[in-house]
Amino acid sequence: AFGPYLCLAAVLFIVGWIPIWERTEGVFSIGWLVPALVAACLGLMTGLLMMWRIVEDLIHGPEK
């Protein structure tokens, strides 16, 4: 069902690669910040999931 839209997006991406790269080039020039942000987001997600589990146990009782 999504095939035509994915194909169209791929064609637009290929045709418009240079303007896309020029707009995002600055993101990749910051080097260490991208992996640091990924690590921070993974850490925050871990904390959120742990808190979710604690709240769920408080509401529904511990899992048996």
C-alpha positions in Angstrom: 0.0 0.0 0.0 2.9 2.4 0.7 5.0 1.3 -2.3 4.2 4.2 -4.6 4.8 6.8 -1.8 8.1 5.2 -0.9 9.2 5.2 -4.5 8.2 8.8 -4.9 10.0 9.8 -1.8 13.1 7.9 -2.9 13.1 9.7 -6.3 12.6 13.1 -4.6 15.5 12.3 -2.3 17.8 11.3 -5.1 16.9 14.3 -7.2 17.1 16.7 -4.3 20.2 15.2 -2.7 22.5 18.3 -3.0 20.1 20.8 -1.3 19.3 18.2 1.4 23.0 17.6 2.1 23.8 21.3 2.2 21.1 21.8 4.8 22.1 18.8 7.0 25.9 19.1 6.6 26.2 21.1 9.8 24.7 18.3 11.8 27.4 15.8 10.8 30.2 18.3 11.3 29.7 18.4 15.1 31.2 14.9 15.3 31.1 13.6 18.9 27.8 15.4 19.7 25.6 13.0 17.7 26.7 9.8 19.4 26.5 11.6 22.8 22.9 12.6 22.1 22.0 9.1 21.1 23.6 7.7 24.3 21.8 10.3 26.4 18.4 9.5 24.7 18.9 5.8 25.3 19.7 6.5 28.9 16.7 8.7 29.4 14.5 6.1 27.7 15.8 3.4 30.0 15.0 5.6 33.0 11.5 6.3 31.6 10.8 2.6 31.1 12.0 1.8 34.6 9.7 4.5 36.1 6.8 3.2 33.9 7.3 -0.3 35.4 7.3 1.1 38.9 4.1 3.0 38.4 2.5 0.0 36.7 3.4 -2.2 39.7 2.0 0.4 42.1 -1.3 0.5 40.2 -1.8 -3.1 39.3 0.4 -4.9 41.9 3.6 -6.8 41.3 3.8 -9.3 38.4 3.4 -12.9 39.4 
